Amino acid sequence: MQKISLNTFINHNFQFSQEDVIDFARITGDNNPIHLDDEYAKNTIFKQKIIHGFLTGSVFSKIIGTKMPGKGTIYLEQSLQFIKAMYIDVEYNAIVKVIEITPHKNQAILSTEIYDVTTNNIVLKGTARILNNTVKWQ
């Protein structure tokens, strides 16, 4: 049985391509031109296309569901604060860290943050509450 304690964390580097953004727009129906149209995006405060906020936040689902704690994890809650826009083909680092444990409920609260690897600026932060009965929380 996997043991997880306070301050356990994992780093995960990633980036999204324009194809990923197009696929997300197709799946969700969010065809906002800020994500898909170069000409439109040039006239916004960002001056270029940006990635959907919920696509960026979805990286936490991958980390929490497959890496830490992994198999058997059930998402109960996720808060997200979008601090800076995120862009295609930029490398980011997601950090998920255990900040609170409720062992008798098999639950934990995790901090969820994303940093731009080049600038080390935080671009997204939040917390997740999860349930996992296959982990020994300590």
VOPAGU-2260 file (C-alpha; in pm, 1 decimal, decimal comma):
REM VOPAGU-2260
SITE   aa  ch    i         X         Y         Z
SITE  MET   A    0       0,0       0,0       0,0
SITE  GLN   A    1     133,8     340,6     -99,1
SITE  LYS   A    2     207,4     573,5     195,3
SITE  ILE   A    3     156,5     948,7     153,0
SITE  SER   A    4     227,8    1210,9     415,6
SITE  LEU   A    5     207,7    1587,4     453,5
SITE  ASN   A    6     428,6    1780,4     212,1
SITE  THR   A    7     457,4    1488,8     -31,4
SITE  PHE   A    8     471,4    1648,3    -375,1
SITE  ILE   A    9     523,1    1577,7    -741,2
SITE  ASN   A   10     644,8    1793,0   -1031,6
SITE  HIS   A   11     517,9    1742,4   -1383,3
SITE  ASN   A   12     650,4    1935,6   -1683,6
SITE  PHE   A   13     415,7    1976,8   -1980,0
SITE  GLN   A   14     308,7    2197,8   -2267,4
SITE  PHE   A   15       4,1    2218,1   -2489,9
SITE  SER   A   16       6,6    2244,3   -2869,3
SITE  GLN   A   17    -239,2    2432,9   -3086,7
SITE  GLU   A   18    -380,3    2092,9   -3182,7
SITE  ASP   A   19    -453,6    2027,0   -2813,7
SITE  VAL   A   20    -637,1    2360,8   -2792,0
SITE  ILE   A   21    -838,3    2282,5   -3105,8
SITE  ASP   A   22    -930,1    1939,3   -2968,5
SITE  PHE   A   23   -1038,6    2093,1   -2636,2
SITE  ALA   A   24   -1251,5    2352,2   -2819,3
SITE  ARG   A   25   -1412,8    2074,8   -3024,9
SITE  ILE   A   26   -1483,4    1856,7   -2722,2
SITE  THR   A   27   -1619,8    2135,5   -2500,6
SITE  GLY   A   28   -1775,9    2360,5   -2763,2
SITE  ASP   A   29   -1576,9    2658,4   -2629,3
SITE  ASN   A   30   -1486,7    2817,6   -2962,0
SITE  ASN   A   31   -1395,5    3156,2   -2816,6
SITE  PRO   A   32   -1170,2    3317,0   -3081,6
SITE  ILE   A   33    -916,3    3415,5   -2813,5
SITE  HIS   A   34    -808,0    3050,4   -2828,7
SITE  LEU   A   35    -839,2    2982,6   -3201,2
SITE  ASP   A   36    -807,0    3296,1   -3416,1
SITE  ASP   A   37    -469,5    3468,9   -3455,9
SITE  GLU   A   38    -616,2    3788,5   -3599,1
SITE  TYR   A   39    -874,1    3820,4   -3323,7
SITE  ALA   A   40    -618,8    3746,3   -3052,4
SITE  LYS   A   41    -377,8    4013,5   -3180,3
SITE  ASN   A   42    -633,3    4277,6   -3080,8
SITE  THR   A   43    -672,2    4154,4   -2721,1
SITE  ILE   A   44    -474,1    4237,1   -2408,6
SITE  PHE   A   45    -276,5    3914,6   -2465,1
SITE  LYS   A   46    -168,7    3999,7   -2824,4
SITE  GLN   A   47    -177,1    3628,4   -2911,5
SITE  LYS   A   48    -393,3    3320,1   -2865,1
SITE  ILE   A   49    -416,2    3179,1   -2513,5
SITE  ILE   A   50    -495,5    2831,0   -2385,2
SITE  HIS   A   51    -838,0    2761,6   -2232,1
SITE  GLY   A   52    -814,4    2792,8   -1854,0
SITE  PHE   A   53    -986,0    2460,6   -1794,4
SITE  LEU   A   54    -752,6    2284,3   -2037,6
SITE  THR   A   55    -458,8    2410,6   -1832,0
SITE  GLY   A   56    -624,0    2303,8   -1507,2
SITE  SER   A   57    -695,1    1959,2   -1647,7
SITE  VAL   A   58    -329,4    1867,4   -1604,0
SITE  PHE   A   59    -409,1    1820,6   -1234,5
SITE  SER   A   60    -655,0    1544,5   -1320,9
SITE  LYS   A   61    -374,6    1358,3   -1498,4
SITE  ILE   A   62    -130,8    1403,0   -1210,2
SITE  ILE   A   63    -375,8    1321,7    -931,0
SITE  GLY   A   64    -543,3    1033,9   -1113,6
SITE  THR   A   65    -229,9     863,0   -1244,0
SITE  LYS   A   66      75,0     972,1   -1045,4
SITE  MET   A   67       4,9    1111,2    -698,2
SITE  PRO   A   68    -176,0     955,7    -529,5
SITE  GLY   A   69    -285,3     778,2    -851,8
SITE  LYS   A   70    -510,8     478,9    -905,2
SITE  GLY   A   71    -832,3     488,6    -705,3
SITE  THR   A   72    -834,7     866,1    -652,9
SITE  ILE   A   73   -1170,0    1042,5    -663,1
SITE  TYR   A   74   -1178,6    1418,3    -715,6
SITE  LEU   A   75   -1413,4    1588,6    -469,2
SITE  GLU   A   76   -1328,7    1956,8    -527,1
SITE  GLN   A   77   -1094,0    2180,7    -724,5
SITE  SER   A   78   -1046,0    2556,1    -699,4
SITE  LEU   A   79    -850,1    2740,9    -967,4
SITE  GLN   A   80    -716,6    3093,4    -977,2
SITE  PHE   A   81    -595,9    3198,2   -1321,8
SITE  ILE   A   82    -310,4    3439,7   -1250,6
SITE  LYS   A   83    -146,4    3474,9   -1592,6
SITE  ALA   A   84    -243,2    3361,7   -1939,7
SITE  MET   A   85     -87,0    3042,9   -2071,0
SITE  TYR   A   86      30,9    2996,1   -2427,4
SITE  ILE   A   87      82,8    2710,4   -2669,8
SITE  ASP   A   88     423,9    2546,5   -2698,6
SITE  VAL   A   89     548,5    2699,1   -2371,7
SITE  GLU   A   90     689,9    2464,2   -2110,1
SITE  TYR   A   91     514,1    2467,7   -1773,9
SITE  ASN   A   92     571,4    2287,4   -1446,2
SITE  ALA   A   93     276,6    2166,8   -1238,5
SITE  ILE   A   94     335,8    2100,1    -871,2
SITE  VAL   A   95      87,1    1904,8    -661,8
SITE  LYS   A   96     156,6    1893,7    -287,8
SITE  VAL   A   97     -26,6    1738,8       8,5
SITE  ILE   A   98    -112,8    2020,7     250,3
SITE  GLU   A   99    -376,2    1857,8     471,9
SITE  ILE   A  100    -476,3    1499,3     550,8
SITE  THR   A  101    -794,6    1363,2     707,1
SITE  PRO   A  102    -693,4     996,6     750,5
SITE  HIS   A  103   -1021,2     870,7     899,5
SITE  LYS   A  104   -1200,6     989,6     582,2
SITE  ASN   A  105    -919,7     881,4     344,4
SITE  GLN   A  106    -912,2    1239,3     216,6
SITE  ALA   A  107    -646,7    1498,7     151,8
SITE  ILE   A  108    -623,9    1857,0      38,2
SITE  LEU   A  109    -359,4    1928,7    -220,9
SITE  SER   A  110    -212,3    2255,2    -338,3
SITE  THR   A  111    -214,4    2271,7    -718,1
SITE  GLU   A  112      16,1    2519,5    -890,9
SITE  ILE   A  113     151,9    2577,4   -1239,1
SITE  TYR   A  114     468,8    2775,1   -1315,1
SITE  ASP   A  115     612,5    2900,6   -1643,0
SITE  VAL   A  116     944,2    2712,7   -1662,8
SITE  THR   A  117    1127,6    2998,2   -1839,7
SITE  THR   A  118    1022,7    3281,9   -1607,1
SITE  ASN   A  119     941,8    3076,2   -1295,2
SITE  ASN   A  120     626,0    3290,7   -1261,2
SITE  ILE   A  121     318,9    3124,4   -1115,5
SITE  VAL   A  122      39,4    3121,4   -1373,6
SITE  LEU   A  123    -229,0    2916,0   -1198,7
SITE  LYS   A  124    -292,3    2811,1    -840,4
SITE  GLY   A  125    -560,1    2639,1    -641,5
SITE  THR   A  126    -643,8    2348,8    -416,3
SITE  ALA   A  127    -797,5    2007,4    -466,4
SITE  ARG   A  128    -979,8    1784,6    -219,2
SITE  ILE   A  129    -951,1    1417,1    -300,8
SITE  LEU   A  130   -1053,5    1076,9    -169,9
SITE  ASN   A  131    -840,3     765,7    -200,4
SITE  ASN   A  132    -910,0     446,4      -6,7
SITE  THR   A  133    -607,2     262,8    -148,2
SITE  VAL   A  134    -346,5     495,2       9,9
SITE  LYS   A  135    -218,4     495,3     366,3
SITE  TRP   A  136    -246,5     861,6     466,3
SITE  GLN   A  137      -0,5     950,6     745,0
